[in-house]
Amino acid sequence: MASAFAVLNETVPLPGPELVGITALVAVVAVVTAFAVPASGRRSVFYRANFLGTLFHEGGHALVSVLTGGGVFRIEIDSPESGGTWHWNPSPFARVLATAAGYAMPPLAGLGAAALLHRGLSPAVLLLTLVTMLFILLVTRDMLTFVVVVAVGAVMFGALRWAPPWLKNGIAYAEAWLLLTSEIGGLRALLANRFAGGFRGQEDDAASVAERTGIPSLVWIAAWFALIGWAVWHAFPLLWHL
């Protein structure tokens, strides 16, 4: 495989609208399958695509913790929509930033991927995702997280090493759409939990930042929804090459 610098600057032909549309549909189906459990109790294979957003969510907590002078003890993924990051922070403000970064990271990463894909830089998206998986692997301590991280990393490495340009595009575009939309299901769950069980006693990112800032959790949830909308709005013309 070429050097990392060469891969970051390698371009491939832009895909046609068919591939862009198919990969967008994959993301839509993944989001829809996160909203309700089928009567059979068996989730479709598309539901497992939400693992990617969860990895970036927990990676967002970890990255901001490190960047603000803190550290990370471990990252643990429980399911395609659930995980946890045990981190420490040097100040209350840094703690708020690290906690808020979870729901912010996937759509922002998706927008960044869209900007690269607009320039034909699919290999760069794959390489940066591989680097992200290596970062998460350093603080992985359980088997499920290890398997998921290695599986995603193996797909990225295999695509970089052997995939033809159309497949590189397919994987990278699917990733961009998934990251842009993956947190919709999680935010919907935050709202559902509050309206079903009340606003007290919740233990999640919105409750944590609300407790530390005095800003109601509904405001934080609305802000994360707005961020997703903003990211999708700006990424859409980039991915469709409008």
Buried (B, 14 or more C-beta within 10 A) or exposed (E): EEEEEEBBEBEBEBBEEEBBEBBBEBBEBBBBBBEEEEEEEEBEEBBBBBBBBBBBBBBBBBBBBBEBEBEBEBBBBEEBBBBEBBBEBEEEEBBBBBBBBBBBBBBBBBBBBBBBBBEBBBBBBBBBBBEBBEBBBEBBEEEBBBEBBEEBBEBBBEBBEEBEBEBBBBBBBBBBBBBBBBBBBBBBBBBEBBEEEEBEEBEBBBBBBBEBBEBEBBEBBBBBBEBBEEBBEEBBEBBEEE
